[in-house]
């Protein structure tokens, strides 16, 4: 029965009339307006298919579950519950606690039965989808919508008709569109009687939304209203409203008979007269500003003693919780004596919210003869916060998921200067499999990180601290300890850092660390791994130095530019990240510090290196449900000074779920080198000093089932290389005449389960070109044993959380 339902999709007949299910909607004839915009006008959507095939699983589940559904039975059960509740509640009228308990208990049951009556039983609602029937009245309404949309987008003479076809007992609707000649804007005139307002609008940097020569678009008129309102409200005109702007359109312009490809109109933008009693629109200065901390839990003010103070002409009122007026002053962009600005108003609220101190921040204004009285009111968050989460480390199949636990403790407003102290304790275990064996090797990691976050730049120049309030400035002082126990080694690190960050705009972020100190100590090297490192050293590769007790100091800078919103349908966007790092710079500047550090911690290795990394991504929408993503990730690390290698953590690695997905994590390369195996046949990581990788990925939506199930088709390319250390050629070294032949190439497909709050990702990677073998290996893949790792090519399964890029 279920198979029949899946394939048929045919509605049941009703006496005297046959109802057909709604099929696809097709648009024909439209040239300038894309299908995606027209599809958004049609509210009726047909029942969902499986992979675009004429298979309707949700409808099948609904119809199968409906066989056992009895609406009258649920109605009787609802009536019985209501009577039972009334009877029991009447006996508990004197006991309010028991009455509330009954209300909660029966409220859930009654709501559940009401939902079953209105929407069907649980299988029908959760797994199923009710049939969507074709309705001729819907087609008539949609015709009007499409015609109106075309008219609003400059096609005044459009014609739209519909055609109905029955295919496989479903109705397909085709909308046949004749756009005809478009309407273009010839001249756009501004009639603004107030000379001050006129000069502000003409001097604005924001380009006008209505421009001569462009096609008439109704939405642009509202955009122009919003633009002018924003300009004026940012220049003190608090009471100005976009409703004061009107448009006059002259569509009687005659064109020469020889040219009828388009129609011309003139647009006149008019600003209405000021409100009654005013000779002109009024620009308001800010007369006074008050910031008030409200009592917690909406308790009455009378229960608390208020503490008031004034700093830089801003009046502060604190109830129970006190915050430094000097620090708050840097966040208050609305200030007495300044002209009112809508941008300053909203940015003040945003900056206060970003401090992570307040549950909410509200603001309001009162107009007076002297200007505006401004009020900001906030309720603080809890001072102490403890959170914990447990789960599984999910990286990919070759690293079996292992348990982890994370505990976080936060103290807000530590010194009453909006500072936050946070301590994070995390521990986890993973099971790592070998390259050519089936043994499991346990890997453990434990780290403790503490940080003190200041909502300002801790700099000796006070002016910079106050003027940077608009840019969400932060200074983080951190101290952390990390313990890693892997099959190859056991390693600990102690880190301290002081980092500045600021955000000039919503899309741009800077991070600067002038103090980044690390003490690294490898307490154990597996004999096989030690032997491998020793063999590398005999060949001139000093990777073994990276595993000696060492001191690493660095200065690093990061810039991130990101226009991707990550919400809603795909949008054209880009992501750019550049990271620069100089390690051991202070050793060159202050040689004496090396002796001082060694006297405190004993004999240490000191590293000096320069490192850079650039990651660039572009996102191209392909309709409302799919997108195409490109990515280039490259970088290099150059060592100098006594050691000829950087710290192990500063190397680059290729392979894995966020890199070249046809290879195991951090096991690709370097160059055309053979996989690095210990004497027990265990594969170790392959570090490189040069990274170059590129990715192409097509993403789209398949279906919705407790979340969006999306697909991905991808192509990955890249590798890592070591820097040449001798004139003798090595397979892993970067050489201009050979690196192109050492680019690994992989492809594959994946599924992503998007639950909104996190994405579970399944990617299957397959090698196309293996630089170690120096040949294409697609023909080496055995479809009968796709996951057999003993063959030259196999399907590499990556299991991860979040999108790869």
C-alpha positions, 0 to 999 in steps of 0.5 A: 500500500505504501509503495502505491501511495508513494508513486501515485499521489492521486487524491481521493474523489469526492461525490460529484467532483474530482480534486487534483493535487497541485503540481509544479508551477512554470513561468514562460516568456519573462526576460528581465524578471527572474523565475525566483522572484516570481516563484516567491509570489506564489504561496501555494507549494506542491507536496514535497518530492524525494530528490526531484522524482515523482515520489512523495514520501511525506504525502504517503506517510500522511495518507497511510497514517490517516487510515487509522485516524478517527477524528470523532474519537479524539473529540470524545477524548477531549470532551472527557478530559475537559469534564475530568479537569472541571471535576477535579479542579472543583475539589481543589479550589481552596488549595492553589498549589494543587490547582496550578498543578492540575492546570499544568497537567491537564493543560498539556493533555487538552492542548495535545488533543486539540492539535490532533483534532485540527492537524491529525494524529502524531504520524500525520503531523510529524512524518506526514504532509497533508495533500495540497489540492489545485484551486482555480481561484488561487490561479486567478489571485496569482495572475493578479499578483504577477501582473502587479509585480511586473507593473511595480517593476516597470512593465506597465503594459504587461500581459499574463495568462495561465495554462492548466495541464493535467500530468500524472493526475496532478495539475501543472500551472504555466503562467505565460508572461508578456513583459512588453516594453519597460519604463525608464526614468528620464529625470528625477527632480527634488522639490525641497522648500527648506534649503538646509534640508536640501543641502544635507540631502544633496551632500550625502555620501549615500547614492540615491536609489532613483537614478536617471536611465534605470528601469522603474522599480516600485521598491526603489521609491520606498528605499529613497524615502528610507535613505532621506529619512536616515540622512535627516535623522542622523543630522538632528531631525528627530521628528522627521518621518518618511511619510512626509515624502511624496512622489509625482510621476509624469508618464505622458512623455512622448518619444519619437515614433522611430523608437518604441523599445521603452517608455519614459517617465519623469519623477518629482520628489516632494517634501511636505511642509513642516508640521503646523506651528513650525516655519521649518523642520527642527533639528534637535540637540541632545539636552540631557542623557540619563543611564539607569540600571533597573532593579532585577526581576522587575521589582519595585524601586522602593525596595532598593537604594539608588546610587546617582552620579554624574560623569561628563554631563551624563547622569547615572542611576544605579540600583543594587548593581554599580558600573564604572561611569568612566567605562560606560562613558566610552559606550555612550555615543548619544551625548549632551550638547551633540546634535541628535543622530539616529545612528548614534542612538542605535550604536549606543544600544548595540555597544551596551549590549555587546558588553555581555552585562545587560539582559536588555537595554531600552532607550527613549527620548522626550522633546523639550524647548531646549532639545531632547532628553534621552533615557537609557534603561538596562537590567543587568545579567546574573553576576555569576554563571556556570554552564556545562556540556558533554558530548562526542568529539566528531571529526571523521570516521578515521577518528572514532567519536570520543566523549568530551566534557566542557565546564565554563564559569563566568563572573561579570563586572569583576571590578565594576568596570564591565570586565568579565572573567571566564574559566573554561575546563575541557577534557576529551578522548578520541580513538584514532585508527592507523593508516594501514591497520585496524588498531585503535590508538587512544588520544586524550586532550585536556585544557584549562583556559582563563581570561579577563576581558576588558570592554576597552583598549588598555592603552596608555593614551586615554584619548584612544580609549574613549574615541574607540567606543564605537568600534566594540574595543576589547582587551583580553588577558589570558592564561591557559594550560593544554595537555595532549596525549597522542600515540606519537607523543605527550605534550604540554603547553603553558600560554599567556597572551594579551590581545586587542580587538576592535570592529570598525564595521559590521563586516570588518574585524581586527585582532592584535596580540602584542604579547603571546608567550608559550612554554612547550614541553614534550614529555614523551616521544614514542620510540617509533616516532622518535626513530622517524624524527631521527631519520629525518634529522639525518637527512637534514630535516630538523623537525625533531627540534619542534618536540624539545622543551621550548619557549615561543614568543610572538606578535600576531595580527588578524584581519577578517572581512565577512559579508556572509549573513549565514541566515536566510536564502543564499546571498552573494558574499565574500570572506577574507581572512589574513593572519600575520605572525612574527615569532621570537621578535623580542629575542632579536630586540632584547637578547638578554631576555633569553638568559633571564627566561632560561634562569627561570625555566631551565634550558629551552629551545627558542624559535624565530619565525615569520608566518602568514596565512590568507583564506579567501571565499566567495559565495554565489547564490544560484536561486533561493535554494542553492549556492556555489562556493569557492575558496583559496587557502594559502600560507607559509612559515619561514624559520630563521635564527638558531633553530631551522624549524618553527614550533610544531603548532605553527606548521601547516597541514593538509587533508581532512574534513575542512581541507582535501576531503579525499585524504585522512586528516593532516596526512596529505603530503608533503609534496610527493612524499610517501605516507610517514609510517612508524615501524609498527605501521602507524601513520603520523601527521605530515607537517609542511611549511607551505600550504596551497589549497583550493575548493569548489562546492555546489550546495543545495537543499534536498528536503525538510525532515525535522530540519533541512537536509542539504546536498553538496558536490565538491572538488578539492585540490592542494598540498603542503610542502617543506622549504628546500634545505639542501640543493639535493631534491626531496619529494616533499620540498617546494620547487617551482618546476615541479609543485604543479605536478604535486597538487592532490585532487579529490572530489566527492559528495556530501549531505548536511543536516541543518538543525538551525542551531548546528549542522551535522555534515557527512562528506564522502571524498574520493581521490582523483590524482595522488601526488605520491603515486604520480598518477590518476587513481579513479580507476583504482576505486573498487565500487564493491568495497568502497571503504577498503583502505588497503586499496590505492583509492577508497571512499574517505568518509568525513563526519563533522559539525558545521560547514567546511568553509 
